[in-house]
Each structure stands twice: as C-alpha cells, then as structure tokens.
Amino acid sequence: MQIASRMEAITPFYVMELLARAKQLEAQGRDIVHMEIGEPDFATPKPIIDAGIAYIKSGQVKYTPAAGLPELRQKIADFYWQRYQVKVPIERIFITPGASGAFLLALGVSLNPGDEVLLSDPCYPCNQNFIRLFDAKVKHVPVYANTAYQLSADLLQQHWQAQTRATLIASPSNPTGTIIQAAELKECIHFVHEKQGVLYSDEIYHGLVYEDGVVSALEFSDQVFVINSFSKYFGMTGWRAGWLIVPEVYTQAIEKLAQNIFISTSSHSQYAALAAFEAETLQELELRRQDFALKRDFLYTQLLRLGFNIPVKPAGAFYIYADCSKFTDNSQQFAQHLLEIEGLAVTPGKDFGYNDNKKYLRFAYTGTMENITEAMQRLERFIQNN
C-alpha cells in the first residue's frame, strides 16, 4: 500500500508520546500532575451545555448551511463590534470545526503548491503541517525576547523572498503566551499588503489576556484572515467549533471548500455556542480569566525562583515557555526524567520548532492552583536531586 509522499513532511506531535507514557504510569497507580496539554480544567459553562442539550433533545439534529448558522454568525459579528469596535458583515464569517477547520479553509483557498509561508520559531507545531498538507513550504523565522518572541515588520522584510506568499501571526501565541503590540501588527499588515501577500492572524487565545495591548488584525484591515475558536476562552475544546473571518473576495471560494471538506460544523455545537455570548456566560468567563491570571503570576514567580529564565512575562494564553538551560542541555530528556521520577508532565521545546528548542520547556497552567503548587514542589525536588 502507498503512503502519500507529502506525509514525509508532516511531523508528529511529540508531546503525545509523553502524554501516552503519563497515562501508562497513571494506569499503574502513579499520581501524575499534568502541565503538558493546553486544555483548561474548567467545565464548559453551564448555559452552553444547557443550550446544546436542549437542541439535541429536540431530535432535529440536522446539517446547517456550510457557512454556519446565520444567527451564530450574527452573534460573532456583534461580538466584534462590542469588543473591538469593528464591523464585520456576516457574509465574511464562517463557522468551522474548531480553529483547525478554519486554518484548512484559509490555507486551502489562498496557497498554491510551492508558495512559502513565514512562521515564527517557536510556534504551534500543527500550523506548519497544515501548510505542508497543501504542498506549500514553511520558512521558520527565529524570534527572540527583543520582539517578545513575535514576528515583526523588520523580520518579515528580512525573510520575505520571491516565493513567499504569506505569513502567520499568533497573538497571544502558543507556546510563549506573548502578544504582538498594536503598532507592530499594523506595520506587519502594511508590509504584507505592499507585497500583495496574505496575512493569517491566529487569535484563538483572545479573551485569555492579562495585560493591555492585545488587538485584532481586523482593527487595521479587512483584507486579512482571522482564525478564532470557541475552544480556549469559551471552554469548548471537545465541542470542536471555531470561526474564520475572510476578505470579501474569498467568500464564495471558502463556502465551496467548506461544502466539500466537512459539509457543516456539528449542529449541536453551533446551537450550544449561541449561548457563549450570553451575559451569564461572559460573566463566568471573566471570573475564569481572573483565575488564570493568578495562576500565571504564581507559576511565573515560582519558575523564576527555581532558576528558570523567562525574559518576557507572558501576557496571554495559559502557557509559560521557560529556558531550562541552567539545568540541562536536552529539555526532552529533562521532561522524560521529570515524568518518570516525579510524576510531573511538561512539554519539551522540540514540539515548537528548531530555535534553541533543547533549552525550553512549556508549562501549561490549566490545572487547579493546588495542582500547580504540587507541580512546583515536585519540580524543585527534582532539580535538587538531579
């Protein structure tokens, strides 16, 4: 049997190997503290659950239009006006099976084989694989503390070549949790437009922000692709619902591709998501955001105390990407030993690119404060004894 040659360029999600081992240890009776996976411990807010259950009980769980429920698209449009003072026609809003579905649509309608896309390094690993799936090319641009681990207009200018077609900016980012400043994002958009290129703005961690400064790319241009999701801020990871906002010229192509790839996003998830914008839900989400801010501050302080280097305090998401070179020159080996000896699971930098990846570990502060406190005790003991 033949496996498509493009699969040779698709990299695995290495943390899944570590997660599998953690689950194996748990099955043996070991107590494992999980800080490796970016999934909040919080349950989906009750109004969302209730809306989903009510729709399922109706028995009429049918396809929706490929672009999504018109009423959900309208709620998203209203949300952008309320939160960013940006008017987005619902014709440019598409409901997708998570942010992953949004990426596939955006890349599918805008990239040709051989096109090059600039990505920050480090970055979320699946992004490069989405690009490669369309036989396009990835160019990793090393980013450092001087740009808050974000791309900049200067870096885009340095690395943009004849075959470069697009760039992706994630703010807040995974794994660093940093944001790009408004003025810099504006300059990046201006540069890409000058090059007649495409800019994808990954905004799936919007809402989970603890400092001032985060903005939507839509505040500067309607000629960008914006990817967002109900997974992170709204706590709907398993419901698999997200959205994509596209330039007007792409709307027909996007709808045609959506019809063919997935017909429509799960209808029960869309009806549940209608409740995501209710006042009761948003109040609950604000309390959760405040809770994440406390966890961030605690974890940040503890990691610095233990000797980790974190040049830029993360402003959003729920990750800290910490330099562990004081303790090891191989973060993957460090993570493996930490799991085996202390039962603490964290993600090595290998998953997030090539830029000094052996020097970094990603800590996800998605668990309870009690678990994070226990994790730091285990980490301190491991450092002292190894």
C-alpha positions as CSV (number, residue, x, y, z in Angstrom):
1,M,0.0,0.0,0.0
2,Q,1.2,3.5,-0.8
3,I,1.5,6.3,1.7
4,A,1.4,9.8,0.1
5,S,4.9,11.3,-0.2
6,R,3.6,14.5,1.4
7,M,3.3,12.7,4.7
8,E,7.1,12.6,5.0
9,A,7.0,16.3,5.7
10,I,4.3,16.0,8.4
11,T,5.8,16.0,11.8
12,P,4.3,14.2,14.8
13,F,3.0,15.9,17.9
14,Y,5.9,14.8,20.2
15,V,4.1,15.6,23.4
16,M,1.5,12.9,22.6
17,E,4.3,10.3,23.3
18,L,4.9,11.9,26.7
19,L,1.2,12.0,27.3
20,A,0.8,8.3,26.4
21,R,3.6,7.5,28.9
22,A,1.9,9.6,31.6
23,K,-1.4,7.7,31.0
24,Q,0.5,4.5,31.3
25,L,2.0,5.5,34.6
26,E,-1.4,6.5,35.9
27,A,-2.8,3.1,34.9
28,Q,0.0,1.6,37.1
29,G,-1.3,3.7,40.0
30,R,1.1,6.6,39.8
31,D,-0.2,10.1,40.6
32,I,0.7,12.4,37.7
33,V,0.4,16.2,37.6
34,H,-0.4,17.3,34.0
35,M,1.1,20.5,32.7
36,E,1.7,19.3,29.2
37,I,-1.7,19.8,27.4
38,G,-3.3,23.1,26.6
39,E,-6.8,22.2,27.8
40,P,-8.5,24.1,30.6
41,D,-9.6,22.1,33.7
42,F,-12.8,24.1,33.8
43,A,-16.0,22.5,32.5
44,T,-17.9,24.1,29.6
45,P,-20.0,26.9,31.1
46,K,-23.5,25.7,32.0
47,P,-25.5,27.9,29.7
48,I,-23.6,26.5,26.7
49,I,-24.1,22.9,27.9
50,D,-27.8,23.5,28.5
51,A,-28.3,25.0,25.0
52,G,-26.5,22.0,23.4
53,I,-28.6,19.5,25.4
54,A,-31.9,21.3,24.6
55,Y,-31.1,21.2,20.9
56,I,-30.1,17.5,20.9
57,K,-33.4,16.7,22.8
58,S,-35.4,18.3,20.1
59,G,-34.4,15.4,17.9
60,Q,-33.8,17.7,14.9
61,V,-30.0,17.4,14.8
62,K,-29.5,18.2,11.1
63,Y,-27.0,19.8,8.8
64,T,-26.7,23.5,8.9
65,P,-25.5,25.7,6.0
66,A,-21.9,25.2,5.2
67,A,-21.1,28.7,6.4
68,G,-22.8,28.0,9.7
69,L,-25.9,29.1,11.5
70,P,-26.8,32.7,10.4
71,E,-27.8,33.6,14.0
72,L,-24.4,32.4,15.3
73,R,-22.5,34.3,12.6
74,Q,-24.5,37.4,13.6
75,K,-23.6,36.9,17.3
76,I,-19.9,36.8,16.3
77,A,-20.3,39.9,14.2
78,D,-22.0,41.6,17.2
79,F,-19.1,40.4,19.5
80,Y,-16.5,42.0,17.2
81,W,-18.3,45.3,17.3
82,Q,-18.7,45.2,21.1
83,R,-15.2,44.1,21.9
84,Y,-13.1,45.7,19.1
85,Q,-15.4,48.3,17.5
86,V,-15.0,46.5,14.2
87,K,-17.9,46.0,11.8
88,V,-17.8,42.6,10.1
89,P,-20.5,41.5,7.6
90,I,-21.8,38.1,8.5
91,E,-21.1,37.0,4.8
92,R,-17.4,37.1,5.8
93,I,-17.8,34.9,8.9
94,F,-17.7,31.1,8.6
95,I,-18.3,28.6,11.4
96,T,-15.7,25.8,11.3
97,P,-14.9,22.5,13.1
98,G,-12.5,24.2,15.6
99,A,-9.6,26.5,14.7
100,S,-8.1,23.6,12.7
101,G,-11.0,23.7,10.3
102,A,-10.6,27.4,9.9
103,F,-6.9,27.0,9.1
104,L,-7.6,24.4,6.5
105,L,-10.2,26.6,4.8
106,A,-7.9,29.7,4.9
107,L,-4.9,28.0,3.6
108,G,-6.8,25.9,1.0
109,V,-8.2,29.0,-0.8
110,S,-5.0,31.1,-0.6
111,L,-2.0,28.9,-1.1
112,N,-0.6,27.2,-4.3
113,P,1.9,24.4,-4.3
114,G,5.4,25.8,-3.8
115,D,4.2,29.0,-2.0
116,E,6.2,29.9,1.1
117,V,4.7,30.9,4.4
118,L,6.8,32.6,7.1
119,L,6.2,31.3,10.6
120,S,7.8,32.4,13.9
121,D,10.0,29.9,15.6
122,P,8.9,28.8,18.2
123,C,5.3,28.4,17.2
124,Y,2.4,25.9,17.4
125,P,3.5,22.7,15.6
126,C,0.3,21.9,13.7
127,N,0.5,25.2,11.7
128,Q,3.5,24.0,9.7
129,N,1.8,20.7,9.0
130,F,-1.4,22.4,7.7
131,I,0.7,24.4,5.3
132,R,2.6,21.3,4.1
133,L,-0.6,19.5,3.5
134,F,-1.3,21.9,0.7
135,D,2.2,21.3,-0.7
136,A,3.3,24.7,0.3
137,K,6.6,25.5,2.0
138,V,7.4,26.7,5.5
139,K,10.1,29.1,6.4
140,H,10.8,29.3,10.1
141,V,11.9,32.7,11.3
142,P,13.8,32.6,14.7
143,V,12.2,35.1,17.2
144,Y,13.7,36.2,20.5
145,A,12.9,38.2,23.5
146,N,13.7,41.5,21.8
147,T,10.4,41.1,19.8
148,A,8.6,39.3,22.6
149,Y,9.0,36.1,20.5
150,Q,6.7,37.6,17.9
151,L,7.3,38.3,14.2
152,S,8.0,42.0,13.3
153,A,7.8,44.0,10.1
154,D,11.6,44.1,10.1
155,L,11.8,40.3,10.3
156,L,9.2,39.9,7.6
157,Q,11.3,42.2,5.4
158,Q,14.5,40.3,6.1
159,H,13.0,36.9,5.3
160,W,10.4,37.7,2.5
161,Q,11.6,36.2,-0.8
162,A,10.2,35.9,-4.3
163,Q,8.3,32.7,-3.5
164,T,6.9,34.0,-0.2
165,R,3.2,34.2,-0.3
166,A,2.0,34.7,3.3
167,T,2.8,34.9,7.0
168,L,1.0,33.8,10.2
169,I,1.0,35.8,13.3
170,A,-0.4,34.3,16.5
171,S,-1.1,36.7,19.4
172,P,-1.3,35.6,22.2
173,S,1.0,32.8,21.0
174,N,1.4,29.2,21.8
175,P,3.9,28.3,23.4
176,T,5.2,31.7,24.6
177,G,1.9,33.4,25.6
178,T,3.3,36.7,24.3
179,I,1.3,39.3,22.3
180,I,2.4,41.5,19.4
181,Q,2.0,45.2,20.1
182,A,-0.7,47.0,18.1
183,A,1.7,49.3,16.2
184,E,3.9,46.3,15.2
185,L,0.9,44.3,14.0
186,K,-0.2,47.3,11.9
187,E,3.2,47.6,10.4
188,C,3.3,43.8,9.6
189,I,-0.1,44.1,7.9
190,H,1.0,47.1,5.9
191,F,4.2,45.3,4.7
192,V,2.3,42.1,3.7
193,H,-0.2,44.2,1.7
194,E,2.6,46.0,0.0
195,K,4.0,42.6,-1.1
196,Q,0.5,41.6,-2.2
197,G,0.7,38.7,0.2
198,V,-1.7,37.1,2.7
199,L,-1.7,37.6,6.5
200,Y,-3.3,35.0,8.7
201,S,-4.0,36.2,12.3
202,D,-4.4,33.4,14.9
203,E,-6.5,34.9,17.6
204,I,-7.7,31.8,19.3
205,Y,-6.4,32.9,22.8
206,H,-8.1,36.3,22.6
207,G,-10.1,36.8,25.8
208,L,-7.4,35.0,27.8
209,V,-5.3,38.1,28.1
210,Y,-3.9,39.6,31.4
211,E,-2.2,42.8,30.2
212,D,-3.2,45.7,28.0
213,G,-2.2,45.7,24.3
214,V,-3.9,42.9,22.5
215,V,-5.7,43.9,19.3
216,S,-7.4,42.1,16.4
217,A,-5.9,42.3,13.0
218,L,-9.3,43.4,11.8
219,E,-8.8,46.7,13.5
220,F,-6.3,47.6,10.8
221,S,-7.5,45.8,7.7
222,D,-10.4,43.8,6.3
223,Q,-8.0,42.1,3.9
224,V,-6.7,39.6,6.4
225,F,-7.8,36.1,7.5
226,V,-8.7,35.9,11.2
227,I,-8.9,32.5,12.9
228,N,-10.6,32.1,16.2
229,S,-12.2,29.3,18.3
230,F,-14.7,28.5,21.0
231,S,-12.2,26.1,22.5
232,K,-9.9,28.2,24.7
233,Y,-11.6,31.3,26.1
234,F,-15.1,29.9,25.8
235,G,-14.1,26.5,27.3
236,M,-15.5,24.3,24.5
237,T,-12.5,22.2,23.4
238,G,-14.4,19.0,22.8
239,W,-17.3,20.6,21.0
240,R,-15.0,21.4,18.0
241,A,-16.4,24.7,16.9
242,G,-14.4,27.8,15.7
243,W,-14.7,30.5,13.2
244,L,-12.9,32.2,10.3
245,I,-13.3,35.7,9.1
246,V,-12.1,36.3,5.5
247,P,-11.6,39.1,3.0
248,E,-14.8,39.5,0.9
249,V,-13.1,38.3,-2.3
250,Y,-12.7,34.8,-0.8
251,T,-16.2,34.2,0.5
252,Q,-17.5,32.1,-2.4
253,A,-14.3,30.0,-2.5
254,I,-14.4,29.4,1.2
255,E,-18.1,28.3,1.1
256,K,-17.4,26.0,-1.8
257,L,-14.4,24.4,0.0
258,A,-16.4,24.1,3.3
259,Q,-19.2,22.3,1.5
260,N,-16.8,19.7,0.2
261,I,-14.5,19.3,3.2
262,F,-17.0,19.0,6.1
263,I,-20.5,20.0,4.8
264,S,-21.1,21.8,8.0
265,T,-19.8,22.2,11.6
266,S,-21.6,20.0,14.1
267,S,-25.1,21.5,14.5
268,H,-25.4,20.7,18.2
269,S,-22.1,22.5,18.8
270,Q,-23.3,25.6,16.9
271,Y,-26.5,25.8,18.8
272,A,-24.6,25.4,22.1
273,A,-22.2,28.2,21.0
274,L,-25.2,30.6,20.7
275,A,-25.1,30.7,24.5
276,A,-21.4,31.6,24.6
277,F,-22.2,35.3,24.2
278,E,-24.9,35.5,26.8
279,A,-24.2,37.8,29.7
280,E,-24.2,35.0,32.3
281,T,-21.6,33.1,30.2
282,L,-19.4,36.1,29.7
283,Q,-19.5,36.9,33.5
284,E,-18.3,33.3,34.2
285,L,-15.6,33.6,31.6
286,E,-14.3,36.8,33.2
287,L,-14.0,35.1,36.5
288,R,-12.1,32.3,34.8
289,R,-9.8,34.8,33.1
290,Q,-9.0,36.3,36.5
291,D,-8.3,32.9,37.9
292,F,-5.8,32.2,35.0
293,A,-4.1,35.5,35.7
294,L,-3.5,34.4,39.3
295,K,-2.1,31.1,38.2
296,R,0.1,32.8,35.7
297,D,1.6,35.1,38.3
298,F,2.2,32.2,40.7
299,L,3.8,29.9,38.2
300,Y,5.9,32.7,36.7
301,T,7.2,33.7,40.2
302,Q,7.9,30.1,41.2
303,L,9.8,29.2,38.0
304,L,12.0,32.3,38.3
305,R,12.7,31.4,42.0
306,L,13.8,27.9,40.9
307,G,16.2,29.3,38.4
308,F,14.4,29.2,35.0
309,N,14.9,32.1,32.7
310,I,11.8,33.8,31.3
311,P,12.8,37.1,29.6
312,V,9.2,38.1,28.7
313,K,6.4,37.6,31.0
314,P,3.5,36.0,29.0
315,A,0.6,38.4,28.6
316,G,-2.0,35.8,27.5
317,A,-3.0,32.2,26.8
318,F,-2.1,29.8,29.6
319,Y,1.5,28.8,28.9
320,I,4.9,29.8,30.1
321,Y,7.8,28.9,27.8
322,A,10.8,28.7,30.2
323,D,14.5,28.5,29.5
324,C,15.8,25.4,31.4
325,S,19.4,25.6,30.2
326,K,20.6,26.2,33.7
327,F,19.7,22.6,34.4
328,T,20.0,20.7,31.2
329,D,21.1,20.9,27.5
330,N,18.4,18.5,26.5
331,S,14.9,19.6,27.5
332,Q,13.2,16.5,26.1
333,Q,15.4,14.2,28.2
334,F,14.7,16.5,31.2
335,A,11.0,16.2,30.6
336,Q,11.1,12.5,30.3
337,H,13.1,12.1,33.6
338,L,10.8,14.6,35.4
339,L,7.8,12.5,34.4
340,E,9.4,9.1,35.4
341,I,10.9,10.3,38.7
342,E,8.4,12.9,40.0
343,G,5.3,12.3,38.0
344,L,5.2,15.8,36.5
345,A,4.3,16.1,32.8
346,V,5.5,19.1,30.9
347,T,6.2,19.7,27.2
348,P,9.7,19.9,25.8
349,G,10.6,22.6,23.2
350,K,11.1,20.1,20.4
351,D,7.4,20.4,19.6
352,F,7.5,24.1,18.9
353,G,10.2,24.5,16.3
354,Y,14.0,24.5,15.9
355,N,15.1,27.7,17.6
356,D,17.1,26.6,20.7
357,N,14.3,24.0,21.3
358,K,16.5,21.9,23.6
359,K,16.7,24.8,26.0
360,Y,13.0,25.2,26.6
361,L,10.0,23.6,28.4
362,R,6.4,24.7,28.1
363,F,4.3,24.7,31.3
364,A,0.5,24.9,30.9
365,Y,-1.2,26.4,33.9
366,T,-4.6,24.9,33.0
367,G,-5.0,22.9,36.2
368,T,-6.1,23.9,39.7
369,M,-3.9,26.1,41.9
370,E,-3.4,23.1,44.2
371,N,-2.1,21.0,41.3
372,I,0.3,23.8,40.2
373,T,1.6,24.2,43.7
374,E,2.2,20.5,43.9
375,A,3.9,20.6,40.5
376,M,6.3,23.2,41.7
377,Q,7.2,21.2,44.8
378,R,7.9,18.2,42.6
379,L,9.9,20.3,40.2
380,E,12.0,21.8,43.0
381,R,12.7,18.3,44.4
382,F,13.7,17.0,41.0
383,I,16.1,19.9,40.5
384,Q,17.7,19.5,43.9
385,N,18.2,15.7,43.5
386,N,19.4,15.6,39.9
